[in-house]
Amino acid sequence: MSETHKEAARLRGEARTAGVEAKVREAMVTIRKEMAANNGIYPENGGAVSMNEVARRAKISETTLFAPKQKELGRHVKAWVESLKKTEVVGRKNVQRSAFERAEDWRHKYLALQDVHIATELDLQDAEVQLQDAQKALAELKFKYDALLEQMRAGAASKVTPFPKGNR
């Protein structure tokens, strides 16, 4: 094999290696975005994130990350997966437990909201009864006011005398 063929093969290999690295990094970014969009839970593969899952998402062979030429990339992916496991909810069992915990949280919120709604309904009914009582009392007072006003107008002409104007 001539030197030019060796050089061309080396360049093709480097390009392939760079392409694999770009695909893997893009898959890692995509996984991170999907987790952010789903409250920190990876929505695919039952919530499990692994090196094999990264390889699958990058559309490369699962053994590529373990190949001698990709050893450094494999270490980087492994470190990334380990850091995810420490900071996020990953793994099938953890995701199931987390989903159960979130469902329980929502259940408690629903029950608390239901209790508040019932209390509010009772307060509303009480306020409506008080409003009706106040309206009845107002109607009675208006009736008494009108009756007193009539009595005052009927008898006021004979009993009230004006004060004289002018100097005395």
OpenMM code with the backbone's topology and positions (N, CA, C; nanometers):
from openmm import Vec3, app, unit

residues = "MET SER GLU THR HIS LYS GLU ALA ALA ARG LEU ARG GLY GLU ALA ARG THR ALA GLY VAL GLU ALA LYS VAL ARG GLU ALA MET VAL THR ILE ARG LYS GLU MET ALA ALA ASN ASN GLY ILE TYR PRO GLU ASN GLY GLY ALA VAL SER MET ASN GLU VAL ALA ARG ARG ALA LYS ILE SER GLU THR THR LEU PHE ALA PRO LYS GLN LYS GLU LEU GLY ARG HIS VAL LYS ALA TRP VAL GLU SER LEU LYS LYS THR GLU VAL VAL GLY ARG LYS ASN VAL GLN ARG SER ALA PHE GLU ARG ALA GLU ASP TRP ARG HIS LYS TYR LEU ALA LEU GLN ASP VAL HIS ILE ALA THR GLU LEU ASP LEU GLN ASP ALA GLU VAL GLN LEU GLN ASP ALA GLN LYS ALA LEU ALA GLU LEU LYS PHE LYS TYR ASP ALA LEU LEU GLU GLN MET ARG ALA GLY ALA ALA SER LYS VAL THR PRO PHE PRO LYS GLY ASN ARG".split()
positions = [
    Vec3(0.0842, -0.1175, 0.0000),
    Vec3(0.0000, 0.0000, 0.0000),
    Vec3(0.0886, 0.1236, 0.0000),
    Vec3(0.0589, 0.2176, -0.0853),
    Vec3(0.1419, 0.3366, -0.0966),
    Vec3(0.1095, 0.4344, 0.0155),
    Vec3(0.1959, 0.5313, 0.0292),
    Vec3(0.1796, 0.6316, 0.1347),
    Vec3(0.0524, 0.7136, 0.1140),
    Vec3(0.0170, 0.7447, -0.0071),
    Vec3(-0.1033, 0.8245, -0.0318),
    Vec3(-0.2290, 0.7470, 0.0049),
    Vec3(-0.2256, 0.6137, -0.0225),
    Vec3(-0.3411, 0.5316, 0.0162),
    Vec3(-0.3523, 0.5217, 0.1680),
    Vec3(-0.2376, 0.5095, 0.2340),
    Vec3(-0.2394, 0.5036, 0.3808),
    Vec3(-0.2907, 0.6341, 0.4390),
    Vec3(-0.2434, 0.7438, 0.3823),
    Vec3(-0.2866, 0.8753, 0.4305),
    Vec3(-0.4364, 0.8945, 0.4074),
    Vec3(-0.4873, 0.8550, 0.2917),
    Vec3(-0.6298, 0.8671, 0.2613),
    Vec3(-0.7121, 0.7796, 0.3556),
    Vec3(-0.6644, 0.6580, 0.3833),
    Vec3(-0.7346, 0.5680, 0.4761),
    Vec3(-0.7360, 0.6265, 0.6163),
    Vec3(-0.6234, 0.6848, 0.6575),
    Vec3(-0.6162, 0.7463, 0.7905),
    Vec3(-0.7144, 0.8632, 0.8005),
    Vec3(-0.7205, 0.9448, 0.6972),
    Vec3(-0.8119, 1.0590, 0.6969),
    Vec3(-0.9580, 1.0132, 0.6998),
    Vec3(-0.9901, 0.9061, 0.6230),
    Vec3(-1.1268, 0.8528, 0.6263),
    Vec3(-1.1608, 0.7996, 0.7662),
    Vec3(-1.0652, 0.7332, 0.8268),
    Vec3(-1.0854, 0.6810, 0.9625),
    Vec3(-1.1064, 0.7926, 1.0636),
    Vec3(-1.0278, 0.8987, 1.0536),
    Vec3(-1.0435, 1.0124, 1.1445),
    Vec3(-1.1797, 1.0789, 1.1242),
    Vec3(-1.2209, 1.0879, 0.9969),
    Vec3(-1.3520, 1.1472, 0.9690),
    Vec3(-1.4628, 1.0612, 1.0277),
    Vec3(-1.4511, 0.9279, 1.0142),
    Vec3(-1.5499, 0.8370, 1.0721),
    Vec3(-1.5521, 0.8514, 1.2241),
    Vec3(-1.4332, 0.8597, 1.2842),
    Vec3(-1.4237, 0.8736, 1.4295),
    Vec3(-1.4888, 1.0045, 1.4746),
    Vec3(-1.4614, 1.1114, 1.4036),
    Vec3(-1.5218, 1.2410, 1.4381),
    Vec3(-1.6735, 1.2361, 1.4194),
    Vec3(-1.7189, 1.1670, 1.3160),
    Vec3(-1.8628, 1.1531, 1.2934),
    Vec3(-1.9302, 1.0774, 1.4060),
    Vec3(-1.8664, 0.9707, 1.4516),
    Vec3(-1.9209, 0.8923, 1.5635),
    Vec3(-1.9276, 0.9790, 1.6886),
    Vec3(-1.8197, 1.0536, 1.7128),
    Vec3(-1.8175, 1.1393, 1.8315),
    Vec3(-1.9273, 1.2447, 1.8235),
    Vec3(-1.9484, 1.3033, 1.7066),
    Vec3(-2.0540, 1.4040, 1.6908),
    Vec3(-2.1920, 1.3424, 1.7131),
    Vec3(-2.2142, 1.2226, 1.6605),
    Vec3(-2.3436, 1.1561, 1.6800),
    Vec3(-2.3694, 1.1275, 1.8276),
    Vec3(-2.2645, 1.0815, 1.8968),
    Vec3(-2.2792, 1.0473, 2.0390),
    Vec3(-2.3081, 1.1733, 2.1202),
    Vec3(-2.2356, 1.2798, 2.0938),
    Vec3(-2.2581, 1.4049, 2.1686),
    Vec3(-2.3989, 1.4600, 2.1397),
    Vec3(-2.4431, 1.4491, 2.0163),
    Vec3(-2.5773, 1.4937, 1.9807),
    Vec3(-2.6830, 1.4086, 2.0526),
    Vec3(-2.6592, 1.2781, 2.0605),
    Vec3(-2.7526, 1.1900, 2.1320),
    Vec3(-2.7582, 1.2266, 2.2799),
    Vec3(-2.6434, 1.2599, 2.3386),
    Vec3(-2.6400, 1.2977, 2.4800),
    Vec3(-2.7176, 1.4280, 2.5029),
    Vec3(-2.7025, 1.5231, 2.4127),
    Vec3(-2.7763, 1.6492, 2.4241),
    Vec3(-2.9264, 1.6232, 2.4100),
    Vec3(-2.9636, 1.5375, 2.3149),
    Vec3(-3.1052, 1.5044, 2.2943),
    Vec3(-3.1642, 1.4374, 2.4175),
    Vec3(-3.0913, 1.3453, 2.4747),
    Vec3(-3.1385, 1.2769, 2.5961),
    Vec3(-3.1586, 1.3779, 2.7076),
    Vec3(-3.0639, 1.4695, 2.7243),
    Vec3(-3.0725, 1.5708, 2.8302),
    Vec3(-3.1951, 1.6604, 2.8076),
    Vec3(-3.2205, 1.6998, 2.6830),
    Vec3(-3.3368, 1.7846, 2.6528),
    Vec3(-3.4671, 1.7107, 2.6806),
    Vec3(-3.4736, 1.5837, 2.6414),
    Vec3(-3.5955, 1.5057, 2.6663),
    Vec3(-3.6212, 1.4901, 2.8148),
    Vec3(-3.5148, 1.4732, 2.8913),
    Vec3(-3.5315, 1.4615, 3.0364),
    Vec3(-3.5812, 1.5934, 3.0946),
    Vec3(-3.5261, 1.7045, 3.0456),
    Vec3(-3.5691, 1.8354, 3.0951),
    Vec3(-3.7158, 1.8597, 3.0622),
    Vec3(-3.7593, 1.8123, 2.9463),
    Vec3(-3.8987, 1.8315, 2.9054),
    Vec3(-3.9945, 1.7402, 2.9813),
    Vec3(-3.9444, 1.6364, 3.0476),
    Vec3(-4.0286, 1.5389, 3.1170),
    Vec3(-3.9993, 1.5351, 3.2666),
    Vec3(-3.9767, 1.6512, 3.3250),
    Vec3(-3.9535, 1.6625, 3.4703),
    Vec3(-3.8383, 1.5776, 3.5186),
    Vec3(-3.7304, 1.5706, 3.4401),
    Vec3(-3.6099, 1.4998, 3.4832),
    Vec3(-3.6149, 1.3497, 3.4638),
    Vec3(-3.7153, 1.2996, 3.3937),
    Vec3(-3.7267, 1.1556, 3.3718),
    Vec3(-3.7096, 1.1276, 3.2237),
    Vec3(-3.6233, 1.0317, 3.1919),
    Vec3(-3.6002, 0.9949, 3.0526),
    Vec3(-3.7226, 0.9193, 3.0026),
    Vec3(-3.7880, 0.9682, 2.8965),
    Vec3(-3.9156, 0.9098, 2.8551),
    Vec3(-3.9054, 0.7793, 2.7772),
    Vec3(-3.7880, 0.7437, 2.7282),
    Vec3(-3.7751, 0.6217, 2.6488),
    Vec3(-3.7047, 0.5133, 2.7301),
    Vec3(-3.7080, 0.3926, 2.6776),
    Vec3(-3.6371, 0.2795, 2.7370),
    Vec3(-3.6762, 0.2578, 2.8834),
    Vec3(-3.7989, 0.2865, 2.9159),
    Vec3(-3.8452, 0.2658, 3.0530),
    Vec3(-3.7777, 0.3564, 3.1534),
    Vec3(-3.7139, 0.4629, 3.1062),
    Vec3(-3.6459, 0.5561, 3.1961),
    Vec3(-3.5004, 0.5232, 3.2192),
    Vec3(-3.4504, 0.4135, 3.1613),
    Vec3(-3.3120, 0.3721, 3.1840),
    Vec3(-3.2196, 0.4414, 3.0841),
    Vec3(-3.1153, 0.5044, 3.1352),
    Vec3(-3.0125, 0.5650, 3.0514),
    Vec3(-2.8832, 0.4888, 3.0775),
    Vec3(-2.8246, 0.4366, 2.9695),
    Vec3(-2.7006, 0.3615, 2.9814),
    Vec3(-2.6142, 0.3927, 2.8601),
    Vec3(-2.4938, 0.3372, 2.8601),
    Vec3(-2.4060, 0.3552, 2.7450),
    Vec3(-2.4697, 0.2942, 2.6207),
    Vec3(-2.5336, 0.1806, 2.6379),
    Vec3(-2.5998, 0.1161, 2.5240),
    Vec3(-2.7147, 0.2015, 2.4715),
    Vec3(-2.7868, 0.2679, 2.5606),
    Vec3(-2.8954, 0.3552, 2.5181),
    Vec3(-2.8407, 0.4760, 2.4421),
    Vec3(-2.7291, 0.5306, 2.4876),
    Vec3(-2.6660, 0.6425, 2.4162),
    Vec3(-2.6241, 0.5970, 2.2774),
    Vec3(-2.5655, 0.4760, 2.2683),
    Vec3(-2.5239, 0.4228, 2.1381),
    Vec3(-2.6460, 0.4017, 2.0479),
    Vec3(-2.7530, 0.3504, 2.1028),
    Vec3(-2.8740, 0.3292, 2.0237),
    Vec3(-2.9285, 0.4616, 1.9716),
    Vec3(-2.9314, 0.5633, 2.0583),
    Vec3(-2.9817, 0.6945, 2.0164),
    Vec3(-2.8889, 0.7616, 1.9155),
    Vec3(-2.7592, 0.7281, 1.9204),
    Vec3(-2.6638, 0.7842, 1.8252),
    Vec3(-2.6618, 0.7050, 1.6948),
    Vec3(-2.7364, 0.5940, 1.6939),
    Vec3(-2.7436, 0.5057, 1.5770),
    Vec3(-2.6066, 0.4502, 1.5394),
    Vec3(-2.5361, 0.4043, 1.6434),
    Vec3(-2.4092, 0.3344, 1.6223),
    Vec3(-2.4183, 0.2001, 1.6924),
    Vec3(-2.3245, 0.1144, 1.6618),
    Vec3(-2.3228, -0.0168, 1.7261),
    Vec3(-2.2913, -0.0006, 1.8751),
    Vec3(-2.3511, -0.0873, 1.9562),
    Vec3(-2.3279, -0.0797, 2.1009),
    Vec3(-2.1831, -0.1088, 2.1372),
    Vec3(-2.1144, -0.1830, 2.0520),
    Vec3(-1.9745, -0.2173, 2.0810),
    Vec3(-1.8786, -0.1066, 2.0411),
    Vec3(-1.9250, -0.0082, 1.9661),
    Vec3(-1.8371, 0.0991, 1.9201),
    Vec3(-1.7737, 0.1729, 2.0365),
    Vec3(-1.8502, 0.1994, 2.1411),
    Vec3(-1.7960, 0.2736, 2.2553),
    Vec3(-1.6919, 0.1945, 2.3335),
    Vec3(-1.6849, 0.0642, 2.3070),
    Vec3(-1.5874, -0.0193, 2.3768),
    Vec3(-1.4666, -0.0517, 2.2889),
    Vec3(-1.4681, -0.0032, 2.1639),
    Vec3(-1.3579, -0.0297, 2.0708),
    Vec3(-1.2340, 0.0471, 2.1151),
    Vec3(-1.1146, -0.0058, 2.0853),
    Vec3(-0.9907, 0.0615, 2.1264),
    Vec3(-0.9804, 0.2054, 2.0740),
    Vec3(-1.0258, 0.2307, 1.9512),
    Vec3(-1.0152, 0.3660, 1.8958),
    Vec3(-1.1149, 0.4621, 1.9594),
    Vec3(-1.2200, 0.4102, 2.0183),
    Vec3(-1.3228, 0.4949, 2.0793),
    Vec3(-1.3195, 0.4871, 2.2315),
    Vec3(-1.2076, 0.4408, 2.2868),
    Vec3(-1.1973, 0.4206, 2.4308),
    Vec3(-1.2211, 0.5511, 2.5084),
    Vec3(-1.1610, 0.6599, 2.4605),
    Vec3(-1.1763, 0.7879, 2.5293),
    Vec3(-1.3223, 0.8352, 2.5252),
    Vec3(-1.3856, 0.8216, 2.4101),
    Vec3(-1.5270, 0.8575, 2.3982),
    Vec3(-1.6121, 0.7694, 2.4888),
    Vec3(-1.5796, 0.6410, 2.4949),
    Vec3(-1.6515, 0.5486, 2.5823),
    Vec3(-1.6393, 0.5894, 2.7283),
    Vec3(-1.5200, 0.6315, 2.7700),
    Vec3(-1.5014, 0.6772, 2.9085),
    Vec3(-1.5837, 0.8039, 2.9341),
    Vec3(-1.5859, 0.8919, 2.8359),
    Vec3(-1.6626, 1.0154, 2.8510),
    Vec3(-1.8120, 0.9853, 2.8657),
    Vec3(-1.8634, 0.8968, 2.7833),
    Vec3(-2.0057, 0.8599, 2.7897),
    Vec3(-2.0357, 0.7918, 2.9234),
    Vec3(-1.9473, 0.7042, 2.9658),
    Vec3(-1.9682, 0.6346, 3.0939),
    Vec3(-1.9717, 0.7348, 3.2092),
    Vec3(-1.8807, 0.8320, 3.2085),
    Vec3(-1.8794, 0.9335, 3.3138),
    Vec3(-2.0079, 1.0167, 3.3088),
    Vec3(-2.0542, 1.0470, 3.1881),
    Vec3(-2.1779, 1.1248, 3.1732),
    Vec3(-2.2978, 1.0475, 3.2279),
    Vec3(-2.3059, 0.9197, 3.1957),
    Vec3(-2.4169, 0.8363, 3.2450),
    Vec3(-2.4111, 0.8277, 3.3972),
    Vec3(-2.2920, 0.8121, 3.4531),
    Vec3(-2.2782, 0.8049, 3.5992),
    Vec3(-2.3200, 0.9372, 3.6639),
    Vec3(-2.2839, 1.0485, 3.6034),
    Vec3(-2.3248, 1.1780, 3.6603),
    Vec3(-2.4764, 1.1953, 3.6521),
    Vec3(-2.5374, 1.1430, 3.5450),
    Vec3(-2.6842, 1.1478, 3.5349),
    Vec3(-2.7494, 1.0677, 3.6466),
    Vec3(-2.6928, 0.9517, 3.6741),
    Vec3(-2.7506, 0.8662, 3.7782),
    Vec3(-2.7447, 0.9331, 3.9151),
    Vec3(-2.6461, 1.0202, 3.9355),
    Vec3(-2.6340, 1.0881, 4.0643),
    Vec3(-2.7282, 1.2071, 4.0765),
    Vec3(-2.7597, 1.2710, 3.9634),
    Vec3(-2.8374, 1.3950, 3.9711),
    Vec3(-2.9815, 1.3814, 3.9248),
    Vec3(-3.0134, 1.2812, 3.8431),
    Vec3(-3.1472, 1.2687, 3.7867),
    Vec3(-3.2080, 1.1337, 3.8243),
    Vec3(-3.3363, 1.1194, 3.7935),
    Vec3(-3.4061, 0.9933, 3.8153),
    Vec3(-3.3897, 0.9091, 3.6891),
    Vec3(-3.3046, 0.8083, 3.6961),
    Vec3(-3.2843, 0.7197, 3.5821),
    Vec3(-3.2926, 0.5757, 3.6295),
    Vec3(-3.3271, 0.4885, 3.5401),
    Vec3(-3.3431, 0.3478, 3.5745),
    Vec3(-3.4895, 0.3128, 3.5848),
    Vec3(-3.5218, 0.1930, 3.5419),
    Vec3(-3.6630, 0.1540, 3.5370),
    Vec3(-3.7294, 0.1573, 3.6745),
    Vec3(-3.6641, 0.1012, 3.7758),
    Vec3(-3.7258, 0.0970, 3.9083),
    Vec3(-3.7392, 0.2361, 3.9674),
    Vec3(-3.6364, 0.3186, 3.9499),
    Vec3(-3.6422, 0.4545, 4.0032),
    Vec3(-3.7511, 0.5360, 3.9353),
    Vec3(-3.7663, 0.5177, 3.8058),
    Vec3(-3.8691, 0.5910, 3.7329),
    Vec3(-4.0067, 0.5467, 3.7779),
    Vec3(-4.0258, 0.4174, 3.7963),
    Vec3(-4.1559, 0.3683, 3.8435),
    Vec3(-4.1863, 0.4233, 3.9820),
    Vec3(-4.0857, 0.4207, 4.0696),
    Vec3(-4.1055, 0.4727, 4.2040),
    Vec3(-4.1349, 0.6223, 4.1976),
    Vec3(-4.0615, 0.6911, 4.1151),
    Vec3(-4.0835, 0.8346, 4.1019),
    Vec3(-4.2220, 0.8635, 4.0468),
    Vec3(-4.2667, 0.7863, 3.9501),
    Vec3(-4.4009, 0.8063, 3.8948),
    Vec3(-4.5064, 0.7811, 4.0016),
    Vec3(-4.4860, 0.6781, 4.0845),
    Vec3(-4.5794, 0.6502, 4.1929),
    Vec3(-4.5804, 0.7657, 4.2921),
    Vec3(-4.4612, 0.8170, 4.3263),
    Vec3(-4.4534, 0.9283, 4.4211),
    Vec3(-4.5219, 1.0524, 4.3652),
    Vec3(-4.5014, 1.0800, 4.2366),
    Vec3(-4.5668, 1.1956, 4.1763),
    Vec3(-4.7182, 1.1761, 4.1740),
    Vec3(-4.7635, 1.0545, 4.1457),
    Vec3(-4.9075, 1.0276, 4.1461),
    Vec3(-4.9647, 1.0481, 4.2865),
    Vec3(-4.8927, 1.0049, 4.3870),
    Vec3(-4.9368, 1.0244, 4.5253),
    Vec3(-4.9414, 1.1732, 4.5599),
    Vec3(-4.8405, 1.2476, 4.5162),
    Vec3(-4.8403, 1.3921, 4.5407),
    Vec3(-4.9630, 1.4572, 4.4782),
    Vec3(-4.9946, 1.4191, 4.3541),
    Vec3(-5.1107, 1.4757, 4.2873),
    Vec3(-5.2398, 1.4331, 4.3568),
    Vec3(-5.2423, 1.3109, 4.4065),
    Vec3(-5.3601, 1.2626, 4.4778),
    Vec3(-5.3835, 1.3465, 4.6034),
    Vec3(-5.2746, 1.3716, 4.6780),
    Vec3(-5.2862, 1.4527, 4.7999),
    Vec3(-5.3292, 1.5956, 4.7658),
    Vec3(-5.2742, 1.6502, 4.6587),
    Vec3(-5.3132, 1.7853, 4.6173),
    Vec3(-5.4610, 1.7881, 4.5793),
    Vec3(-5.5057, 1.6849, 4.5091),
    Vec3(-5.6462, 1.6769, 4.4700),
    Vec3(-5.7357, 1.6706, 4.5928),
    Vec3(-5.7003, 1.5859, 4.6893),
    Vec3(-5.7825, 1.5732, 4.8101),
    Vec3(-5.7843, 1.7036, 4.8892),
    Vec3(-5.6696, 1.7714, 4.8973),
    Vec3(-5.6646, 1.8993, 4.9676),
    Vec3(-5.7504, 2.0024, 4.8952),
    Vec3(-5.7432, 2.0024, 4.7637),
    Vec3(-5.8248, 2.0942, 4.6855),
    Vec3(-5.9733, 2.0642, 4.7029),
    Vec3(-6.0062, 1.9360, 4.7103),
    Vec3(-6.1452, 1.8962, 4.7317),
    Vec3(-6.1941, 1.9463, 4.8674),
    Vec3(-6.1108, 1.9328, 4.9713),
    Vec3(-6.1484, 1.9811, 5.1047),
    Vec3(-6.1695, 2.1323, 5.1041),
    Vec3(-6.0804, 2.2042, 5.0370),
    Vec3(-6.0934, 2.3495, 5.0297),
    Vec3(-6.2202, 2.3865, 4.9542),
    Vec3(-6.2501, 2.3135, 4.8495),
    Vec3(-6.3716, 2.3400, 4.7717),
    Vec3(-6.4963, 2.3197, 4.8582),
    Vec3(-6.4988, 2.2124, 4.9350),
    Vec3(-6.6135, 2.1854, 5.0228),
    Vec3(-6.6282, 2.2969, 5.1253),
    Vec3(-6.5168, 2.3392, 5.1856),
    Vec3(-6.5215, 2.4470, 5.2845),
    Vec3(-6.5698, 2.5770, 5.2205),
    Vec3(-6.5258, 2.6034, 5.1000),
    Vec3(-6.5684, 2.7240, 5.0297),
    Vec3(-6.7178, 2.7191, 4.9985),
    Vec3(-6.7663, 2.6038, 4.9569),
    Vec3(-6.9092, 2.5885, 4.9303),
    Vec3(-6.9908, 2.6140, 5.0573),
    Vec3(-6.9435, 2.5608, 5.1700),
    Vec3(-7.0144, 2.5838, 5.2965),
    Vec3(-7.0118, 2.7314, 5.3342),
    Vec3(-6.8976, 2.7969, 5.3148),
    Vec3(-6.8887, 2.9406, 5.3421),
    Vec3(-6.9846, 3.0184, 5.2522),
    Vec3(-6.9940, 2.9779, 5.1269),
    Vec3(-7.0855, 3.0445, 5.0335),
    Vec3(-7.2302, 3.0283, 5.0786),
    Vec3(-7.2679, 2.9076, 5.1190),
    Vec3(-7.4046, 2.8850, 5.1656),
    Vec3(-7.4335, 2.9692, 5.2899),
    Vec3(-7.3369, 2.9765, 5.3802),
    Vec3(-7.3530, 3.0567, 5.5014),
    Vec3(-7.3680, 3.2052, 5.4652),
    Vec3(-7.2879, 3.2519, 5.3710),
    Vec3(-7.2965, 3.3920, 5.3289),
    Vec3(-7.4307, 3.4209, 5.2630),
    Vec3(-7.4823, 3.3258, 5.1869),
    Vec3(-7.6133, 3.3447, 5.1232),
    Vec3(-7.7245, 3.3536, 5.2270),
    Vec3(-7.7180, 3.2720, 5.3316),
    Vec3(-7.8181, 3.2780, 5.4389),
    Vec3(-7.8085, 3.4125, 5.5103),
    Vec3(-7.6857, 3.4584, 5.5377),
    Vec3(-7.6685, 3.5881, 5.6028),
    Vec3(-7.7204, 3.7007, 5.5143),
    Vec3(-7.6995, 3.6897, 5.3844),
    Vec3(-7.7504, 3.7904, 5.2908),
    Vec3(-7.9031, 3.7935, 5.2936),
    Vec3(-7.9655, 3.6771, 5.2934),
    Vec3(-8.1123, 3.6723, 5.2982),
    Vec3(-8.1645, 3.7343, 5.4275),
    Vec3(-8.0986, 3.7027, 5.5415),
    Vec3(-8.1398, 3.7606, 5.6698),
    Vec3(-8.1232, 3.9125, 5.6675),
    Vec3(-8.0120, 3.9590, 5.6115),
    Vec3(-7.9884, 4.1034, 5.6051),
    Vec3(-8.0908, 4.1707, 5.5136),
    Vec3(-8.1277, 4.1046, 5.4037),
    Vec3(-8.2279, 4.1621, 5.3141),
    Vec3(-8.3652, 4.1690, 5.3815),
    Vec3(-8.3983, 4.0658, 5.4605),
    Vec3(-8.5255, 4.0685, 5.5346),
    Vec3(-8.5257, 4.1827, 5.6365),
    Vec3(-8.4138, 4.1950, 5.7096),
    Vec3(-8.4041, 4.3018, 5.8096),
    Vec3(-8.4119, 4.4381, 5.7423),
    Vec3(-8.3488, 4.4534, 5.6281),
    Vec3(-8.3545, 4.5796, 5.5535),
    Vec3(-8.4967, 4.6102, 5.5094),
    Vec3(-8.5682, 4.5085, 5.4619),
    Vec3(-8.7064, 4.5292, 5.4187),
    Vec3(-8.7935, 4.5726, 5.5366),
    Vec3(-8.7721, 4.5106, 5.6531),
    Vec3(-8.8486, 4.5493, 5.7725),
    Vec3(-8.8169, 4.6927, 5.8130),
    Vec3(-8.6897, 4.7289, 5.8098),
    Vec3(-8.6510, 4.8647, 5.8468),
    Vec3(-8.7072, 4.9674, 5.7484),
    Vec3(-8.7075, 4.9344, 5.6208),
    Vec3(-8.7655, 5.0253, 5.5221),
    Vec3(-8.9146, 5.0440, 5.5474),
    Vec3(-8.9808, 4.9330, 5.5813),
    Vec3(-9.1240, 4.9406, 5.6099),
    Vec3(-9.1486, 5.0307, 5.7300),
    Vec3(-9.0719, 5.0120, 5.8383),
    Vec3(-9.0870, 5.0945, 5.9582),
    Vec3(-9.0534, 5.2402, 5.9279),
    Vec3(-8.9507, 5.2619, 5.8492),
    Vec3(-8.9100, 5.3979, 5.8125),
    Vec3(-9.0225, 5.4673, 5.7363),
    Vec3(-9.0766, 5.3961, 5.6394),
    Vec3(-9.1853, 5.4550, 5.5606),
    Vec3(-9.3063, 5.4861, 5.6500),
    Vec3(-9.3396, 5.3968, 5.7445),
    Vec3(-9.4530, 5.4187, 5.8347),
    Vec3(-9.4271, 5.5394, 5.9241),
    Vec3(-9.3071, 5.5509, 5.9787),
    Vec3(-9.2732, 5.6645, 6.0649),
    Vec3(-9.2720, 5.7948, 5.9857),
    Vec3(-9.2247, 5.7893, 5.8638),
    Vec3(-9.2221, 5.9078, 5.7796),
    Vec3(-9.3649, 5.9557, 5.7494),
    Vec3(-9.4547, 5.8618, 5.7257),
    Vec3(-9.5963, 5.8963, 5.7013),
    Vec3(-9.6588, 5.9591, 5.8251),
    Vec3(-9.6297, 5.8992, 5.9432),
    Vec3(-9.6849, 5.9540, 6.0673),
    Vec3(-9.6320, 6.0948, 6.0915),
    Vec3(-9.5060, 6.1134, 6.0638),
    Vec3(-9.4453, 6.2434, 6.0872),
    Vec3(-9.5036, 6.3474, 5.9912),
    Vec3(-9.5263, 6.3119, 5.8687),
    Vec3(-9.5839, 6.4044, 5.7716),
    Vec3(-9.7305, 6.4355, 5.8041),
    Vec3(-9.8027, 6.3351, 5.8541),
    Vec3(-9.9442, 6.3557, 5.8855),
    Vec3(-9.9613, 6.4466, 6.0063),
    Vec3(-9.8809, 6.4332, 6.1070),
    Vec3(-9.8991, 6.5110, 6.2296),
    Vec3(-9.8076, 6.6303, 6.2379),
    Vec3(-9.7196, 6.6523, 6.1532),
    Vec3(-9.6217, 6.7578, 6.1641),
    Vec3(-9.6795, 6.8955, 6.1358),
    Vec3(-9.7823, 6.9075, 6.0584),
    Vec3(-9.8357, 7.0384, 6.0204),
    Vec3(-9.8952, 7.1119, 6.1400),
    Vec3(-9.9577, 7.0427, 6.2333),
    Vec3(-10.0234, 7.1089, 6.3445),
    Vec3(-9.9313, 7.1332, 6.4624),
    Vec3(-9.8301, 7.0608, 6.4813),
    Vec3(-9.7487, 7.0705, 6.6014),
    Vec3(-9.6201, 7.1490, 6.5808),
    Vec3(-9.5814, 7.1739, 6.4589),
    Vec3(-9.4532, 7.2407, 6.4371),
    Vec3(-9.4814, 7.3860, 6.4002),
    Vec3(-9.4161, 7.4778, 6.4718),
    Vec3(-9.4277, 7.6214, 6.4392),
    Vec3(-9.2884, 7.6748, 6.4116),
    Vec3(-9.2777, 7.7549, 6.3109),
    Vec3(-9.1444, 7.8069, 6.2773),
    Vec3(-9.1047, 7.9193, 6.3697),
    Vec3(-8.9760, 7.9375, 6.3844),
    Vec3(-8.9238, 8.0487, 6.4637),
    Vec3(-8.9395, 8.1755, 6.3813),
    Vec3(-8.9752, 8.2849, 6.4508),
    Vec3(-8.9882, 8.4088, 6.3750),
    Vec3(-8.8534, 8.4592, 6.3273),
    Vec3(-8.8550, 8.5203, 6.2125),
    Vec3(-8.7319, 8.5742, 6.1567),
    Vec3(-8.7235, 8.7225, 6.1933),
    Vec3(-8.6062, 8.7675, 6.2021),
    Vec3(-8.5865, 8.9099, 6.2250),
    Vec3(-8.5355, 8.9382, 6.3641),
    Vec3(-8.5153, 9.0703, 6.3942),
    Vec3(-8.4601, 9.1081, 6.5246),
    Vec3(-8.5734, 9.1301, 6.6231),
    Vec3(-8.5542, 9.0981, 6.7425),
    Vec3(-8.6539, 9.1140, 6.8452),
    Vec3(-8.6328, 9.2299, 6.9276),
] * unit.nanometer
topology = app.Topology()
chain = topology.addChain("A")
for resn in residues:
    res = topology.addResidue(resn, chain)
    for name in ("N", "CA", "C"):
        topology.addAtom(name, app.Element.getBySymbol(name[0]), res)
